[in-house]
Amino acid sequence: DADNYYNGGGGTLQWWNDSNKHAAPFDNLAYFHNNGTIVNWDSSPENKKGQFKGTDDLNTDNGNSSDNTAVQGILLKAFKNLIDATDCDGFRVDAIKHVDFTWIRNWAQGLRDHASYRGKKDFIMFGELFTYNNSDLASFCSDGYGFNSALFFPMSQTIKSVFGDGNGTGNLGNTMGQVSQYGVGANRLVSFIDNHDLNRISLQISGTDTGNAVWKLKPALSFLYLASPVPCLYYGTEHVFNQGGHYNGSNKSTDNPDDGDWQRECMFDKGFQPGPAQGNKLAATDAPLYQHVKALNQARASYKSLTRGSFTERWQEGGAGAYAFSRVYDTEEALVALNTADGSKSINPQVSKPDGTEFVNALST
């Protein structure tokens, strides 16, 4: 229960009492790190061998210890069993920078091999590495071993910059141009706008002005769903949750030193519901952004180019304004045009189809 990190070990591990002892197979103290808690989250090996905010930390280091090998084997078996028990089609793996790089990739490959043995030939494995550095993210999946996807943090930063802060629309194409670094993961990258660890996007771009948030998020969600390989929507964004206007960390105190997690509002009509989260949002299917996401999903279901097509930028501007891109799959081309400026825009994007080809408006027939 140490508040500090000790590189050489922080004393003798022991159970608080028998009732707090972990169940088998993790009832062996030798299976855990004994270095105290992480203080510097970006310092290695502290961020791998320390406890994550006080939680007991399993020793998965790639070493010669039989205890390490036992832990690795147990974790591989546990998640093989989870595939068999649930018939799931993939795993999102939390906080992968806090374990040994070689081991987590071996573990991921073992699970993909097991899934393939069960008939799941394209089992998706993507890890959460909280970084905006493409090369660091890509290192987990680019060669096809272990992970075959990644949580695309750089895209969340770009979407906020363009649709929230009014920066050049060409930044969208620049970020999409980085996906080739991810090798086999390029067509499986999971993109998002905001998530459970960040301040809500509605708060960041519009404060408590929900009408303005809806106006800005419609084109942002269009890009997320129609440009990225695998869009991921954080619950409540479709209802412009905004933490009741309270930024994480803005009211720290001795009793509440982090003042965090305000972005985890309740969807159901009970509990923590500041601002737009009030009421039963699970049933609020008439909300403007909910209906917009519904239309985007219907378009994705109707046109394979919007889920599998290659991406080509067709129009960009240096500031707030128009942006257009094509998704092409086989003989089908989808042209998507967005506008982040206040007024209307006229553009002349090029397409790959011959002159005379008729395009129809899939979102507003």
C-alpha positions as CSV (number, residue, x, y, z in Angstrom):
1,D,0.0,0.0,0.0
2,A,3.0,2.3,-0.6
3,D,2.4,5.8,-2.0
4,N,5.9,5.8,-3.6
5,Y,7.8,3.7,-6.2
6,Y,10.8,1.7,-5.1
7,N,12.9,0.4,-8.0
8,G,14.6,-2.3,-5.9
9,G,11.5,-3.4,-4.1
10,G,9.5,-1.9,-1.3
11,G,9.6,-4.4,1.6
12,T,8.1,-7.8,2.1
13,L,4.7,-8.5,0.5
14,Q,2.0,-9.9,2.7
15,W,-1.8,-10.3,2.8
16,W,-3.7,-7.9,5.0
17,N,-5.5,-10.9,6.4
18,D,-6.7,-14.3,5.2
19,S,-10.0,-12.8,4.0
20,N,-8.2,-10.5,1.6
21,K,-6.1,-13.2,0.1
22,H,-6.6,-13.6,-3.6
23,A,-8.4,-16.7,-4.8
24,A,-6.3,-19.4,-6.6
25,P,-4.4,-19.3,-8.8
26,F,-3.3,-15.8,-7.7
27,D,-2.9,-16.7,-4.1
28,N,0.8,-16.8,-4.5
29,L,2.7,-13.6,-3.4
30,A,5.6,-14.4,-5.7
31,Y,3.3,-13.7,-8.6
32,F,3.2,-9.9,-7.9
33,H,5.5,-7.0,-8.2
34,N,6.7,-5.4,-4.9
35,N,7.7,-1.9,-6.0
36,G,5.0,0.3,-4.6
37,T,2.8,2.5,-6.8
38,I,3.4,4.3,-10.1
39,V,4.3,8.0,-9.6
40,N,5.8,8.9,-13.0
41,W,3.5,7.3,-15.6
42,D,6.0,7.7,-18.5
43,S,9.1,6.4,-16.8
44,S,10.2,2.9,-17.5
45,P,10.4,0.4,-15.7
46,E,8.3,2.2,-13.1
47,N,5.3,2.3,-15.3
48,K,5.5,-1.4,-15.8
49,K,6.6,-2.7,-12.4
50,G,4.6,-0.3,-10.2
51,Q,1.1,-0.6,-9.0
52,F,-1.6,1.1,-11.0
53,K,-3.2,3.5,-8.5
54,G,-2.7,1.0,-5.7
55,T,-4.1,-2.1,-7.5
56,D,-2.0,-5.3,-7.1
57,D,0.4,-5.7,-10.0
58,L,1.0,-9.1,-11.5
59,N,4.6,-9.8,-12.6
60,T,4.4,-10.5,-16.3
61,D,8.0,-9.6,-16.9
62,N,9.8,-11.6,-19.6
63,G,12.4,-13.2,-17.3
64,N,13.7,-16.6,-16.4
65,S,11.7,-16.9,-13.2
66,S,9.3,-19.8,-13.0
67,D,6.8,-17.5,-11.2
68,N,6.8,-15.1,-14.2
69,T,6.2,-18.0,-16.6
70,A,3.4,-19.3,-14.4
71,V,1.6,-15.9,-14.5
72,Q,2.0,-15.6,-18.2
73,G,0.6,-19.1,-18.7
74,I,-2.4,-18.4,-16.4
75,L,-3.3,-15.2,-18.2
76,L,-3.1,-16.8,-21.6
77,K,-5.3,-19.7,-20.5
78,A,-7.8,-17.3,-18.8
79,F,-8.5,-15.4,-22.0
80,K,-8.5,-18.4,-24.2
81,N,-11.3,-19.7,-21.9
82,L,-13.1,-16.3,-22.3
83,I,-13.1,-16.7,-26.1
84,D,-14.5,-20.2,-25.7
85,A,-17.1,-19.2,-23.1
86,T,-18.4,-16.0,-24.9
87,D,-17.8,-16.6,-28.6
88,C,-16.5,-13.0,-28.7
89,D,-14.8,-11.7,-31.9
90,G,-12.1,-9.5,-30.4
91,F,-10.5,-7.9,-27.4
92,R,-9.8,-4.3,-26.4
93,V,-6.8,-4.5,-24.1
94,D,-6.4,-1.8,-21.5
95,A,-3.2,0.1,-20.6
96,I,-0.7,-2.0,-22.7
97,K,2.2,0.3,-21.9
98,H,2.1,-0.9,-18.3
99,V,3.3,-4.4,-19.1
100,D,6.3,-5.9,-20.9
101,F,6.2,-5.1,-24.6
102,T,7.5,-8.6,-25.7
103,W,5.2,-10.5,-23.4
104,I,2.0,-8.6,-24.3
105,R,2.6,-9.2,-28.0
106,N,3.3,-12.9,-27.4
107,W,0.1,-13.1,-25.3
108,A,-1.9,-11.3,-28.0
109,Q,-0.6,-13.6,-30.7
110,G,-1.4,-16.7,-28.6
111,L,-5.0,-15.5,-28.3
112,R,-5.3,-14.8,-32.0
113,D,-3.9,-18.3,-32.7
114,H,-6.4,-19.8,-30.4
115,A,-9.2,-17.8,-32.0
116,S,-8.1,-19.0,-35.4
117,Y,-8.2,-22.6,-34.1
118,R,-11.8,-22.0,-33.1
119,G,-12.6,-20.7,-36.6
120,K,-12.2,-17.0,-36.0
121,K,-9.6,-16.2,-38.7
122,D,-9.7,-12.4,-38.2
123,F,-10.0,-12.0,-34.4
124,I,-9.4,-8.3,-33.7
125,M,-6.9,-7.4,-30.9
126,F,-6.4,-3.7,-30.2
127,G,-4.6,-2.1,-27.3
128,E,-5.0,1.1,-25.4
129,L,-1.7,3.0,-25.4
130,F,-2.5,6.5,-24.3
131,T,-0.1,8.4,-26.6
132,Y,-0.5,10.7,-29.7
133,N,2.7,9.3,-31.2
134,N,1.9,7.2,-34.3
135,S,5.2,5.3,-34.3
136,D,4.8,4.2,-30.7
137,L,1.2,3.0,-31.4
138,A,2.2,1.3,-34.6
139,S,5.0,-0.7,-33.0
140,F,2.4,-3.0,-31.4
141,C,0.8,-4.1,-34.7
142,S,2.6,-2.9,-37.8
143,D,4.4,-6.2,-38.4
144,G,1.3,-8.3,-38.0
145,Y,2.5,-10.1,-34.9
146,G,0.5,-9.9,-31.7
147,F,-1.9,-7.0,-32.1
148,N,-3.6,-6.4,-35.4
149,S,-5.1,-3.0,-34.6
150,A,-4.7,0.0,-32.3
151,L,-6.8,2.6,-30.6
152,F,-6.1,5.6,-32.8
153,F,-5.4,8.4,-30.3
154,P,-3.9,10.9,-32.9
155,M,-7.3,11.0,-34.7
156,S,-9.1,12.2,-31.5
157,Q,-6.7,15.0,-31.2
158,T,-7.1,16.0,-34.9
159,I,-10.9,15.9,-34.8
160,K,-11.0,18.2,-31.8
161,S,-8.5,20.5,-33.6
162,V,-10.5,20.8,-36.8
163,F,-14.1,20.5,-35.8
164,G,-13.8,22.1,-32.3
165,D,-11.0,24.7,-32.6
166,G,-11.5,25.6,-36.3
167,N,-8.0,24.7,-37.5
168,G,-7.4,23.8,-41.2
169,T,-9.4,20.9,-42.6
170,G,-6.3,19.6,-44.3
171,N,-5.1,18.3,-40.9
172,L,-7.7,15.5,-41.3
173,G,-6.0,14.2,-44.5
174,N,-2.6,14.5,-42.8
175,T,-3.6,12.3,-39.9
176,M,-5.3,9.8,-42.3
177,G,-2.0,9.7,-44.2
178,Q,-0.3,8.2,-41.1
179,V,-2.4,5.0,-41.1
180,S,0.1,3.3,-43.4
181,Q,2.5,3.1,-40.5
182,Y,0.2,0.6,-38.8
183,G,0.8,-2.2,-41.4
184,V,-1.8,-4.9,-41.0
185,G,-3.6,-2.7,-38.5
186,A,-4.2,0.1,-41.0
187,N,-7.6,-1.1,-42.0
188,R,-8.7,-1.9,-38.5
189,L,-7.7,1.2,-36.6
190,V,-10.3,2.1,-34.0
191,S,-10.9,5.9,-34.0
192,F,-12.8,7.9,-31.4
193,I,-13.5,11.6,-30.5
194,D,-13.5,11.4,-26.8
195,N,-13.4,8.6,-24.1
196,H,-13.6,7.7,-20.5
197,D,-10.2,9.2,-19.7
198,L,-10.6,12.6,-21.3
199,N,-12.8,15.7,-20.8
200,R,-16.0,15.4,-22.8
201,I,-15.6,16.8,-26.4
202,S,-18.8,18.8,-26.0
203,L,-17.3,20.6,-22.9
204,Q,-14.0,21.2,-24.7
205,I,-15.5,22.7,-27.9
206,S,-18.6,24.4,-26.6
207,G,-18.6,24.7,-22.8
208,T,-22.3,24.3,-21.8
209,D,-23.7,25.6,-25.1
210,T,-25.4,22.3,-26.2
211,G,-26.8,23.8,-29.4
212,N,-23.3,24.9,-30.5
213,A,-22.0,21.4,-29.6
214,V,-24.6,19.7,-31.8
215,W,-23.7,22.0,-34.7
216,K,-20.0,21.2,-34.4
217,L,-20.4,17.5,-33.7
218,K,-22.6,16.7,-36.7
219,P,-19.7,17.0,-39.2
220,A,-17.2,15.6,-36.7
221,L,-19.3,12.5,-36.2
222,S,-19.7,12.3,-40.0
223,F,-16.0,12.2,-40.4
224,L,-15.5,9.6,-37.6
225,Y,-18.1,7.2,-39.1
226,L,-17.4,7.7,-42.8
227,A,-13.6,8.1,-42.9
228,S,-12.1,5.9,-40.3
229,P,-12.0,2.1,-40.5
230,V,-13.6,1.4,-37.2
231,P,-15.5,4.2,-35.5
232,C,-15.9,4.1,-31.7
233,L,-18.6,6.3,-30.0
234,Y,-18.2,7.1,-26.3
235,Y,-21.6,6.8,-24.7
236,G,-23.3,10.2,-24.1
237,T,-21.5,12.0,-26.9
238,E,-24.7,11.5,-28.9
239,H,-26.5,13.5,-26.1
240,V,-23.8,16.2,-25.8
241,F,-22.9,15.2,-22.3
242,N,-20.6,18.0,-21.0
243,Q,-19.8,17.1,-17.3
244,G,-22.1,19.8,-16.2
245,G,-19.5,22.4,-17.2
246,H,-16.9,21.0,-14.7
247,Y,-13.4,20.3,-16.1
248,N,-11.5,17.5,-14.6
249,G,-8.9,18.8,-12.1
250,S,-10.5,22.3,-11.8
251,N,-11.5,22.0,-8.2
252,K,-8.8,19.9,-6.4
253,S,-8.8,19.6,-2.7
254,T,-7.2,17.6,0.1
255,D,-10.2,15.3,0.2
256,N,-10.3,15.1,-3.6
257,P,-6.8,15.5,-4.9
258,D,-7.6,14.3,-8.5
259,D,-11.0,15.9,-9.0
260,G,-11.3,13.6,-12.0
261,D,-13.7,11.3,-13.9
262,W,-16.4,13.9,-14.4
263,Q,-16.8,12.5,-17.9
264,R,-18.4,9.3,-16.6
265,E,-22.0,10.4,-16.3
266,C,-24.9,8.0,-15.9
267,M,-27.0,7.2,-19.0
268,F,-29.9,5.9,-16.9
269,D,-32.1,8.1,-14.7
270,K,-30.3,7.6,-11.4
271,G,-27.0,8.7,-9.9
272,F,-24.4,11.1,-11.3
273,Q,-26.2,13.2,-14.1
274,P,-25.0,16.8,-14.4
275,G,-26.1,19.0,-17.2
276,P,-27.5,17.3,-20.4
277,A,-27.1,13.8,-18.7
278,Q,-30.3,14.3,-16.7
279,G,-33.2,11.9,-17.4
280,N,-33.2,8.5,-19.0
281,K,-30.9,9.0,-22.0
282,L,-31.1,5.3,-22.9
283,A,-34.6,6.0,-24.2
284,A,-33.9,9.5,-25.7
285,T,-33.7,8.2,-29.3
286,D,-35.0,11.4,-30.8
287,A,-32.0,13.5,-29.9
288,P,-30.5,15.2,-33.0
289,L,-27.0,13.6,-32.8
290,Y,-28.6,10.2,-32.0
291,Q,-30.6,10.4,-35.2
292,H,-27.5,11.6,-37.1
293,V,-25.5,8.6,-35.9
294,K,-28.4,6.4,-36.9
295,A,-28.3,7.8,-40.4
296,L,-24.5,7.4,-40.6
297,N,-24.8,3.8,-39.5
298,Q,-27.5,3.2,-42.2
299,A,-25.2,4.7,-44.8
300,R,-22.3,2.4,-43.7
301,A,-24.6,-0.6,-43.9
302,S,-25.8,0.3,-47.4
303,Y,-22.5,1.2,-49.0
304,K,-19.5,-1.1,-48.5
305,S,-17.1,1.6,-49.7
306,L,-17.9,3.5,-46.4
307,T,-16.5,0.7,-44.3
308,R,-14.0,-1.0,-46.6
309,G,-13.0,1.5,-49.2
310,S,-9.6,3.1,-49.7
311,F,-9.3,6.7,-48.6
312,T,-8.4,9.6,-50.9
313,E,-8.5,13.3,-50.0
314,R,-10.4,15.3,-52.6
315,W,-10.6,18.8,-51.1
316,Q,-9.1,20.7,-48.1
317,E,-8.7,24.2,-46.9
318,G,-6.1,25.9,-44.7
319,G,-8.6,27.1,-42.1
320,A,-12.1,26.3,-41.1
321,G,-14.1,25.5,-44.2
322,A,-14.7,22.6,-46.6
323,Y,-13.3,19.1,-46.7
324,A,-14.0,16.3,-49.0
325,F,-12.7,12.7,-49.5
326,S,-13.6,9.6,-51.4
327,R,-13.9,6.0,-50.2
328,V,-13.6,3.6,-53.1
329,Y,-14.3,-0.2,-53.0
330,D,-14.3,-2.2,-56.2
331,T,-16.5,-0.2,-58.6
332,E,-18.3,1.8,-55.9
333,E,-17.2,5.3,-54.9
334,A,-18.6,7.4,-52.0
335,L,-17.8,11.1,-52.0
336,V,-18.1,12.7,-48.5
337,A,-18.2,16.5,-48.2
338,L,-18.1,18.4,-44.9
339,N,-18.1,22.1,-43.9
340,T,-16.7,23.4,-40.6
341,A,-17.2,27.1,-41.4
342,D,-20.1,29.3,-40.4
343,G,-21.3,30.0,-43.9
344,S,-21.9,28.0,-47.0
345,K,-19.1,26.8,-49.2
346,S,-18.7,25.9,-52.9
347,I,-16.2,23.3,-53.8
348,N,-15.2,21.4,-56.9
349,P,-13.7,18.0,-55.7
350,Q,-12.4,15.5,-58.2
351,V,-13.6,11.9,-58.3
352,S,-12.3,8.8,-59.9
353,K,-15.5,8.0,-61.8
354,P,-15.8,9.1,-65.5
355,D,-17.7,12.2,-66.5
356,G,-21.4,11.7,-66.6
357,T,-21.5,9.5,-63.5
358,E,-24.5,10.3,-61.3
359,F,-23.9,10.6,-57.6
360,V,-26.9,10.5,-55.2
361,N,-27.1,12.0,-51.7
362,A,-27.1,9.0,-49.4
363,L,-27.8,11.0,-46.3
364,S,-30.6,13.1,-47.7
365,T,-32.2,11.4,-50.7
